């Protein structure tokens, strides 16, 4: 099954990754609180933590379909 959202191929800049994930969350109608929680968690560690948290959130966005 083809996924609607995928981090592969997007700009690897941390802000670009977060921006992509936040836009996906908005399209899938996550609440502002959920978006704020994602952003705080993503920014709470190093770049690898950001990628891990972002990949998990993209999976959640894809499973909301």
C-alpha positions as CSV (number, residue, x, y, z in Angstrom):
1,X,0.0,0.0,0.0
2,X,1.4,3.4,-1.0
3,X,1.7,5.8,1.9
4,X,0.4,9.4,1.6
5,X,3.3,10.9,3.6
6,X,7.0,9.9,3.5
7,X,10.1,11.6,4.8
8,X,12.3,10.1,2.1
9,X,13.2,12.7,-0.5
10,X,12.4,15.8,1.6
11,X,15.1,18.4,2.6
12,X,17.0,17.0,5.5
13,X,17.2,20.3,7.4
14,X,15.6,19.9,10.8
15,X,13.1,22.8,10.3
16,X,12.1,21.4,6.9
17,X,11.5,18.0,8.5
18,X,9.4,19.5,11.3
19,X,7.5,21.7,8.8
20,X,6.7,18.7,6.6
21,X,5.4,16.7,9.6
22,X,3.4,19.6,10.9
23,X,1.7,20.2,7.6
24,X,0.9,16.4,7.4
25,X,-0.6,16.6,10.9
26,X,-2.7,19.6,10.0
27,X,-4.0,17.9,6.8
28,X,-5.0,14.9,8.9
29,X,-6.7,17.2,11.5
30,X,-4.5,16.6,14.5
31,X,-5.3,19.0,17.3
32,X,-3.1,22.1,18.0
33,X,-2.2,20.4,21.3
34,X,-1.0,17.3,19.5
35,X,1.0,19.4,17.0
36,X,2.6,21.4,19.9
37,X,3.4,18.2,21.7
38,X,5.1,16.7,18.6
39,X,7.1,19.9,18.1
40,X,8.3,20.1,21.7
41,X,9.3,16.4,21.6
42,X,11.1,16.7,18.3
43,X,13.1,19.7,19.6
44,X,14.0,18.1,22.9
45,X,16.9,16.1,21.7
46,X,19.5,15.8,18.9
47,X,18.9,15.4,15.2
48,X,18.5,11.6,15.4
49,X,15.8,12.1,18.1
50,X,14.1,14.6,15.7
51,X,14.1,12.0,12.9
52,X,12.8,9.2,15.1
53,X,10.0,11.3,16.5
54,X,9.1,12.6,13.1
55,X,9.1,9.1,11.5
56,X,6.7,7.9,14.3
57,X,4.4,10.8,13.6
58,X,4.4,10.3,9.9
59,X,3.4,6.6,10.6
60,X,0.5,8.0,12.7
61,X,-0.5,10.4,9.9
62,X,-0.5,7.5,7.4
63,X,-2.5,5.3,9.7
64,X,-5.2,8.0,10.1
65,X,-6.2,7.4,6.4
